[in-house]
Every structure is written in structure tokens, then in C-alpha cells.
């Protein structure tokens, strides 16, 4: 294929789909993400395949389910580094995970120059899995005083906010690529709205008034969250609280509550959107927009108090639902893609098809290109989600979750959770164990068991005791 299009995968961290204007939020300001949705194809239903950071990013870049590309691990210590805290500072050497050809490696074979800018949080260094250049921060989340390495060189701390520094480097990169030969793949990873939500410019931190923030109907303000003040501090300061225990992170503003937290999360989301806007502006100024596919998504969502839960990791809509938008220079929109639950594992096969490549047999995702073009296609409507070593399935109508039994390693005899997502979109009434919609539940349980049986584990091992349930 002559003149293959450039590719940008822009992924942010911990953004649930509901907190963007194009997915229906009437308050939040995300004009640049909304622009992508107006100019491209927006999947109405998209989910992560594993709702924690490292696992989800492994799925996206490998095109494989997490159990296959990492052995089922999530955010864990590296075996070669005993005694480390849960978040290693930098990747491990070689390929402890992602042993098969990755999306960037497949693109390199097609002549692409591959670059990472922003949060990495994978087990291997970028150059070990197909990237030519990289500029990445330490794993630990902070937006001021963040340390970076470029292509493995000495650490340095830029004087500005890390989000703005990365956006500036993206602008520089795109101006350089406009003068270079050959197509490029840019993996641009923006950390917000992931915490620390208090470590941000005042403009964004105070942008939204708590009383104006809409709450999802499954948030109950009359019941405090479990360990509420602890989690508020983690959201506001991340590792500087839970790891370093810095004294200033112990203090909460007077009257700080869940609405105040969500208001700060909204501000972080608008900060992320501003970075997306800088990327889009550089594409326009350089003329690269005319030949660049842009994918916008997130690794997972955030419960933010829904159902009394915080952070992510479980089979809740708030944890698994993500935005997924694809803008193609050839024109594939605007359209809202409905009727199929897209997911991160589908991005690799879809992009390879879009640029005239072949999807390797080891990649498990679906090629969603026909849906981008508005064509009728025989594409499975469901998406599978790993929750630790357990498995959930999300269809346009239902969510079904089977827990794995630690004692036997087998999936449980019946669904642990089953929800009618059309009648009960906030998951307030678990139908598991009832006679309601029993046939639909049994059908989904069968799909989960079939998927579990045919989806391989890395090295053929099932590490049931090492991952959370």
C-alpha cells in the first residue's frame, strides 16, 4: 500500500466514558475529544478487557488478552525485583511479558517509525517491544516534579507540569515528522484524569464547582465510603500519600467530600482534553491531519463512589466502560457505532487492517473496520473482560460475571453477577441466583466457559494463586 496513513493512539488514564461531552455528560468540557467524535466514528459501547492500568495497556499493544500476553498479571511487582513496592519505577529488561509480535512490531514491518510519549506502565522497555524512540516518566503518578527518561538516557525533571511538557514534546514531534519520510506510529499516553487530582494547575483543579457536578444514580451520598478519608487522600496525592506519607498529603480541605473529588476529577479530564487539543492543533498546522488515523481511548474507568466503590478493577460499568473514537483521514464518519461492544484488544487488528497489514494469528481481537465504515458485518457483538483470574462478558444487553474458585481453579457453577443493562444500567439489581432471564444468563455463562477454555495462558500456565479475584 502506497502512502500508508500515519497512526496516533492517544490513550488517557482512568477516564470512564461517561465523563465526556460526546458520551452525554452535560457539564464537563471536553471540546477536543468531542471534535474527534464529530469527525470520526464513536463506539457507543466500548470496554477495557482488564480494568487496571498495566494489564489494559498490555492488551492494547499486544492484541492479546492479558492472560495470554502476561500470564494474567495486573499491576504487580516484577519477579526480578523482590521487595519493590507495587508500582516498579521503570520497566524490567527483556520481555518478561508480551512474547509475541506486538502492534508496533507489526507496524515496523510495514515501514512505520514508532514513538512513545507519555505514561508507559508496561513490563518491558518500549524498545524491546517495537518502539524506536521513547520519552516516558517514572511509573509513579505525579504531575509536578515528575522524572523522565528519553531513550533510556539520564533522568531529568522538566520545570513545567508533566502533562504540558509531554504535550509540548508531541507538538515538536509532529512538526519533525512532517518533514520526515515514511509513516509513523505515535503512542501518546496522557496520565490524567488518573490521580493525583490535587497535583494540577489551579485553573483546572478549581474549574468545576462541586455542587454543579452530576452524580450517577448509583452514588449514595448518605453512606460514607469504606475508609473514605484514606481514599480521598490517595485520589488527591497518589503515591506521595500511600507510599511516601508526606505530611501535607494527610490534610483534606475543609468539607471535602465525594462531590469535591468528582469536581477535581472533572478538572483533570478537561486538562487531558486540552492536551488532546494541542495534538490536534499540531496535526492541523503541519498538514499531517490529512493522512493520520487518530484513535482516542482510555485504559479503564473509575468507580468514583458508584455502588460504594473507588478506583477500578471490578466488573462495574464505571470501571470497565471507556471512550473509543477513531478518526480516519479517508473519512469514516461521523457516526455512532452501535450494536457491538468494542474493546482494547480489537484496536491492533483494526489498525492493521486500516493500513493494509495482516493480523497475526496470535492476536485475539476483532477487526472492527467494517463497523467504522458503516457496513453490515458478521462481527461478534460481545466483549470479554478479565477480572483478576475471573471472567466477565459484556453484551449490548447484559453483563455476566463468573468468579473463579481459588480452591479448584475452575469457574464457579453459576454467575456471580448478572445484570440487564438495558433495564438496569446502573447495576442496582443483581439477577444472579434468580429465575429472571435465566435462559439469557445460561447462554452467557456458556460463552464465558467457551472463551475460558479456548483462550491460552502465557507459557501454558494458569497462575490462579497470584492474581486477585
Rosetta blueprint (number, residue, H / E / L):
1 X L
2 X L
3 X L
4 X L
5 X L
6 X E
7 X E
8 X E
9 X E
10 X E
11 X E
12 X E
13 X E
14 X L
15 X L
16 X L
17 X H
18 X H
19 X H
20 X L
21 X H
22 X H
23 X H
24 X L
25 X L
26 X L
27 X L
28 X L
29 X L
30 X L
31 X H
32 X H
33 X H
34 X H
35 X H
36 X H
37 X H
38 X H
39 X H
40 X L
41 X E
42 X E
43 X E
44 X L
45 X L
46 X E
47 X E
48 X L
49 X L
50 X L
51 X L
52 X L
53 X H
54 X H
55 X H
56 X H
57 X H
58 X H
59 X H
60 X H
61 X H
62 X H
63 X L
64 X L
65 X L
66 X H
67 X H
68 X H
69 X H
70 X L
71 X L
72 X L
73 X L
74 X L
75 X L
76 X L
77 X L
78 X L
79 X L
80 X L
81 X L
82 X L
83 X L
84 X L
85 X L
86 X L
87 X L
88 X L
89 X L
90 X L
91 X L
92 X E
93 X L
94 X L
95 X L
96 X L
97 X L
98 X L
99 X L
100 X L
101 X L
102 X L
103 X H
104 X H
105 X H
106 X H
107 X H
108 X H
109 X H
110 X L
111 X L
112 X L
113 X E
114 X E
115 X E
116 X E
117 X E
118 X E
119 X L
120 X L
121 X L
122 X L
123 X L
124 X E
125 X L
126 X H
127 X H
128 X H
129 X H
130 X L
131 X L
132 X L
133 X E
134 X E
135 X E
136 X E
137 X E
138 X L
139 X L
140 X L
141 X L
142 X L
143 X L
144 X L
145 X L
146 X L
147 X E
148 X E
149 X E
150 X E
151 X L
152 X L
153 X L
154 X L
155 X L
156 X E
157 X E
158 X L
159 X L
160 X L
161 X L
162 X H
163 X H
164 X H
165 X H
166 X H
167 X H
168 X H
169 X H
170 X H
171 X H
172 X H
173 X H
174 X H
175 X H
176 X H
177 X H
178 X L
179 X L
180 X L
181 X L
182 X L
183 X L
184 X E
185 X E
186 X E
187 X E
188 X E
189 X E
190 X E
191 X E
192 X E
193 X E
194 X L
195 X L
196 X L
197 X L
198 X L
199 X L
200 X L
201 X L
202 X H
203 X H
204 X H
205 X H
206 X L
207 X L
208 X L
209 X L
210 X H
211 X H
212 X H
213 X L
214 X L
215 X L
216 X L
217 X L
218 X L
219 X L
220 X L
221 X L
222 X L
223 X L
224 X L
225 X L
226 X L
227 X L
228 X H
229 X H
230 X H
231 X H
232 X H
233 X H
234 X H
235 X H
236 X H
237 X H
238 X L
239 X H
240 X H
241 X H
242 X H
243 X L
244 X L
245 X L
246 X L
247 X H
248 X H
249 X H
250 X H
251 X L
252 X L
253 X L
254 X L
255 X L
256 X L
257 X L
258 X H
259 X H
260 X H
261 X H
262 X H
263 X H
264 X H
265 X H
266 X H
267 X H
268 X H
269 X H
270 X H
271 X H
272 X H
273 X H
274 X H
275 X H
276 X H
277 X H
278 X H
279 X H
280 X H
281 X H
282 X H
283 X H
284 X H
285 X H
286 X H
287 X L
288 X H
289 X H
290 X H
291 X H
292 X E
293 X E
294 X E
295 X E
296 X E
297 X E
298 X E
299 X L
300 X L
301 X L
302 X L
303 X L
304 X L
305 X L
306 X H
307 X H
308 X H
309 X L
310 X L
311 X L
312 X L
313 X L
314 X L
315 X L
316 X L
317 X H
318 X H
319 X H
320 X H
321 X E
322 X L
323 X L
324 X E
325 X E
326 X E
327 X E
328 X L
329 X L
330 X L
331 X L
332 X L
333 X L
334 X L
335 X E
336 X E
337 X E
338 X L
339 X L
340 X L
341 X L
342 X E
343 X E
344 X L
345 X H
346 X H
347 X H
348 X H
349 X H
350 X H
351 X H
352 X H
353 X H
354 X H
355 X L
356 X L
357 X L
358 X L
359 X L
360 X L
361 X L
362 X L
363 X L
364 X L
365 X L
366 X L
367 X L
368 X L
369 X H
370 X H
371 X H
372 X H
373 X L
374 X L
375 X L
376 X L
377 X L
378 X L
379 X L
380 X L
381 X L
382 X L
383 X E
384 X E
385 X E
386 X E
387 X E
388 X L
389 X L
390 X E
391 X E
392 X E
393 X E
394 X E
395 X L
396 X L
397 X L
398 X E
399 X E
400 X E
401 X E
402 X E
403 X L
404 X E
405 X L
406 X L
407 X L
408 X L
409 X L
410 X L
411 X E
412 X L
413 X L
414 X L
415 X L
416 X L
417 X E
418 X E
419 X E
420 X E
421 X L
422 X L
423 X L
424 X L
425 X L
426 X L
427 X L
428 X L
429 X L
430 X L
431 X L
432 X L
433 X L
434 X L
435 X L
436 X L
437 X L
438 X H
439 X H
440 X H
441 X H
442 X H
443 X H
444 X H
445 X H
446 X H
447 X H
448 X H
449 X H
450 X H
451 X H
452 X H
453 X H
454 X H
455 X L
456 X L
457 X L
458 X H
459 X H
460 X H
461 X L
462 X L
463 X L
464 X L
465 X L
466 X L
467 X L
468 X L
469 X L
